[in-house]
Amino acid sequence: MPAALKFTGEDKDLTLDELAEFVKRARKAGVPGENPVRAELSTSGKIKEVVVAFDEDED
């Protein structure tokens, strides 16, 4: 598995500000913009965690 940037919310669910911070950090780390973002959702459909690979995701 390639190296990845993983981000979780301070509380149980990610806020819009936290998601924006994730994107900012991914861009600063040089993650290609076309790489897919994977998310873990709660049973209510809220985002709990997001992950993006530093290299192109072959999966």
C-alpha positions as CSV (number, residue, x, y, z in Angstrom):
1,M,0.0,0.0,0.0
2,P,1.4,3.4,-0.9
3,A,2.1,6.1,1.7
4,A,-1.1,8.0,2.6
5,L,-2.4,11.1,4.3
6,K,-5.1,10.2,6.8
7,F,-7.3,12.7,8.6
8,T,-10.0,12.3,11.2
9,G,-12.3,14.8,12.9
10,E,-11.5,16.2,16.3
11,D,-14.9,15.0,17.4
12,K,-16.6,11.9,15.9
13,D,-17.4,13.5,12.6
14,L,-15.4,15.7,10.2
15,T,-16.4,19.3,9.9
16,L,-16.2,21.4,6.7
17,D,-13.3,23.3,8.2
18,E,-11.5,20.0,9.0
19,L,-12.1,18.7,5.5
20,A,-10.7,22.0,4.1
21,E,-7.6,21.5,6.3
22,F,-7.2,18.0,5.0
23,V,-7.2,19.3,1.4
24,K,-4.8,22.1,2.2
25,R,-2.3,19.6,3.8
26,A,-2.7,17.1,0.9
27,R,-1.9,19.9,-1.6
28,K,1.1,21.1,0.5
29,A,2.4,17.5,0.7
30,G,2.3,17.3,-3.1
31,V,-0.5,14.7,-3.5
32,P,-1.7,14.7,-7.1
33,G,-5.1,16.3,-7.6
34,E,-6.4,13.4,-9.6
35,N,-5.8,10.9,-6.8
36,P,-9.1,9.5,-5.4
37,V,-10.1,10.3,-1.8
38,R,-11.4,7.4,0.3
39,A,-13.8,8.1,3.2
40,E,-15.1,6.1,6.1
41,L,-18.7,7.1,6.9
42,S,-20.8,6.8,10.1
43,T,-24.1,4.9,10.0
44,S,-25.8,8.3,9.6
45,G,-23.7,9.1,6.5
46,K,-21.3,11.6,8.1
47,I,-17.6,11.5,7.2
48,K,-15.5,10.1,10.1
49,E,-12.2,9.7,8.3
50,V,-10.6,10.6,4.9
51,V,-7.5,9.1,3.3
52,V,-5.6,9.9,0.1
53,A,-2.5,8.2,-1.2
54,F,0.6,10.2,-2.0
55,D,1.2,8.2,-5.2
56,E,-1.3,7.2,-7.8
57,D,-3.7,4.6,-6.4
58,E,-3.6,1.4,-8.4
59,D,-6.7,0.0,-6.5
